[in-house]
Amino acid sequence: MDELWLVCEGEPDSVDAAVLKPIFANVLETNITVVAGSSSPANSARFLQNFRGGKVAYVLDRDYRSGLDAEAAFIDGTNGFLWRRHSIENYLLAPHVVLLAFERLRQRFVQQFAHRLPAWVAAFPTDCATIETGLRECAERRAPEEACRMCIQRLWEDLSSTTGRIQRRVPMASEPQNRQSWRDALVSESQRLRIAADGTLTSTHLSDEAITNQFDRILDQISFESYFESLRFLVDFHGRDLLTEFLLWLERRGIRLSYSRLINELIEVLPSAYSQNRALYGTDDFLDLANGVRAWAGLTPLK
């Protein structure tokens, strides 16, 4: 059987690879080999395909694209996939995963310090409800910036495929030996550039009123109480920035953790949390990704 690869974003020690490797190998027990593809997994996938052969797929952050885009990537028959959540870090912020990481840290300190437990370790939340409350507070603080980012994504989607994207061309003269012919070619090219730029300037989507109305609509949508209560922001918001905000929330509670320490702790417990509850995220995104890759490669699905 041909080798089957999945290229993810980041360097070899990236969060993406660190999360996927143990889940694919130990929980799903699939034969898909996970490798990191730096900033361009699609290019890395092509290179690996040419260099090693076999079949090579890749997965990207969904970023601020719609959930429909992510679903379409599972069935469009190509080797490119999208996470259903903004990025891999969003999967680390599931409240149960965070709680397991805190429990693991606390146990380690208890074994090391016995009855002289540092105060900041004793301050760790001990239930999912407290963690959910903290995450909601973080999301509320981040909502305006997230709305702005979502608005920019919608703006580019609203613009045509050519608006704002002026193709660079080398002018061609009708009479290569004729000086005036080259002058005419340059004038024609400059006219084309002006027309393309005017198309951008006159787009209704770029008016002050249109863009601010779009921003207000999006911010209103992600500010509904039901949006926060359902933890929908864990799907849509920027994962790394939400993690950073959560660290600040912990700091205000007297808990001292670095970003790398928190990330590593969450990565360590995620495979166990997922193995114990495959419905942890509602949809089984890790299994669906593995099966999407297998289906593209012509293999039977995992169960």
N, C-alpha and C positions, 0 to 999 in steps of 0.2 A: 504494500500500500504506500502511496506517495506520502511524503512528509506533509504535515498540515501545520501552518503557522498562523499566529495572530499578532500583528504589530500594533502596539499601543503607543500613546504619546509619551514624551519625556525621555530622559537618559536611562541607562541600565538600572540605576538605583531609584528610579522614579516611583511615585506613589502608585501610579497605574499598574506597573509591573509587579510591585510588591503586593498589591491587593489580588491581582488576577492569578498569579502563579500558584499560590497555595490552594485557592478555590478551584481552579481548573484541575490541578494535579491530585489534590487530596480529598476534596469534597465531591466534585463532579466526576472525578477519575476519567477525564477525557484525554485523548491523545493529542490535543492541540498544544503546541509549544508556543509560549508567550515570550515575545521579545520587545524591547523598547525601540522606537523609531525616531527619537529626537523630535524636532519640530515639524517633521513632514512624514507621518506614517505612510501616506500613499506612495510617496517616492521611495521610501525604505522598502515597502512591500514589493514594488516593481524591481528594485535592485536585488532583493533576496530571491525573488522568483527567478531572475535571470542567473543569479550566482549559484543557488542551491537547487533550483527546480522545485518540484512538489507544488503545493497550492498555498498561497499566501493571502490572507485577508487582513484588514486593519480596522481599528475602531477609534473614533474621535469623540471628544467632548461634544455634547449637544450645544453647549454654550446657551445663547438666547434664541436659538431656533425653536420652532414649535414642536410640541409632542407628536404632531402628525408627521413631521419630517423624520423624527426618530423611528416611528412605526413603519413609514414607507421604506426606510433603509433596510428593514428586516425582510422585505418581500420584493425588492426591486431587481433581484437577480444579480446584483453586482457584489464585489468583494469588500465594499466599504460599509461600515456600520456606525451608528451613533448610540451613545448612552441615552437611556430614557431620562436621566437626570442631567443637570447642567454639566457636571463633571464627576470624576471618580470620588472626589472629596465629599460630595453630598452623601454618598453611601456610608461614609464613616460617621456621619452625624446622626444616624438613627439613634433615638434615645436609649434603646436597649443596649446598643453597641457602646455608647458612651458610659452607661452605668457599669457594664462589665469591665471596661478599662479602669474605671475608678476603683471598683472592688479589687481588681488585680493589683493596682498600685497600693491600695490600703493594706492588703495582705502582705505584700512585700515589705512595707515599712513596719508592720507589726512584728514580722519575723526578725527584722533587723534591730528595731529599737525597743521591742517589748512594751513596757509600760511608759516609756518616755517618748510617746508618739508626738511628732511635731504638730503644732496647732493647725497649720495649713493643711495637713493631711486629714486631720479630724474634721475639717470643714468640707470635705468632699460631699456632694449630694449623695443620698443613700436610696433614692427612689426615682423612677422615671418621670413622675409628675413634676418634681422640682427641676429636672433637666429640661423637660418640655417648656416649663415656664421661662427658664433662662433663655432657651432658644427663641421663644416668641419675643422676648424683650430685645434680643439681638436683631431679629428680623424687622421689628418695628423701627429700630434705629437705622437700619440699612434700607428701608423701603424706598425713600426718595431717590437714592443713588441707583438702586436696582431698577426703578421705574425709568430713569433716564437711559440706562443701558438697554432696557427692553425697547424703549422708544427709538433709539438709534437703529436697532435691529429691524424694527417694523419699517422705519424710514427707507432703509436700503431695499427691503422687500417691495415697498410701494413704488420705488423708482424703477424705471424700465431697465432692461439689461444693458442699454447703451448710455443712458443718462449718467454723467459723471465719470464715464469710462471712455476716454478719448484715445482711440487706437493710434499708435505711432506708426507713421508710414514714411517711406522714402519716395519723394516725388519722382515721377518719370516724365521725361520730355518726349514730345511727339517727333522732334527732329534733334537727335542727340548732339549734332555738331553746330546747332544754331543757338546763339546766345539768347535771343528773345524767347525761344521755345522754353529754355530753362527758367527764364523770368516768369513766363506764363504758368509753368508748372508749380513754381513756388507760390505765386498768387493764388492759384487754385487750391493748393494745400492749406494756406493760411485761411482762406474762406471756409474750407471744411472744418477747420479747428474752431473758428468763430461760431459757426452754426451749431456745432456740438456743445460748445460752452454756453451759448444762448439757450439751448434746450435745458441745460441744468438750471440756469438762472430763472427761467420762466416756469419751472415745475411747480404746480400748486402744492405739492407735498412739502416744499421747502419754505413756504411762507411762515412768518412768525406765528400767525394765528393757528395755522394747521398743526405746526409742530408742538406748540404749547397745549393745544386742545388734546392732541394725542397723548402727551405726557400726563395731563390731568386725568384722562380716562384710564390710563394704565395704573396710575398711582391709586385712583379710587378702587380699581378692581383688586389690587393686591393689599388694600388697607381694610377690606371687609373683615369683620370679626371671624366669619366662617373660614376665611382664607388662612388666618393665623391658627385658629382652633384645629383645623384639619392638618396642620403642619405642611401645607402645600408648598410653602417657601423652601422646604428641604429638597424639593424637586427643581424649582425654578431659579432660586437665587444662586449667586456665584459662590461655589463651595469653599474655596480657599479664603475668600473674604469673610464668609460667615464663620468659618473656623477661627479666624483672627478676632472677630467680634466676640465670639464665645470665650476666647482666652481672656479678653478684657473683662467680661462678665465674671469669670472665675477669679480674676485678680481683685475685683471689687469685693469678692467674698473672702479675700485673704489667701487664696490658693495660688501658689507660685509654680507655674509650669511654662516651659518654653514651647514654642510652636513645634519644633522637631520632636520634643519629648511626647507631646500630646499625640501628634500624628503617628509616631512609632507605636505607642500604646494602643491606639485605635486599630492600626493595621494588624497588630498581634492578635487581638481578640475577635476581629471580624470573621475569619473563617469558622471559628467555633460558634459564634452567634448565628451565622447563616446556616451552618450545618444543623443546629438545633431547631431552627425555625426558618424553613425555606420561604415562608410567606412574610418574612420580615419587612419587605418593602411593598407589600401588596401584590405586585407582579414579580415574578421570579426572573429578574433581569439578567443574572449571571447565566442561568440555564438557557434562557432565550437567546442570549448572545452565542453561547456555545452551539446551540442547535441551529442558529442562523448560519454560522460558519460551516457547520457540518452539512447543512442542506445545500449551501452554495458549492461545497466540494463533492456533492453527490452521495453523502453518507446518511445512514439512518439516524434518527434523533435519539438523544439520551432521554431517560425518564427520571 
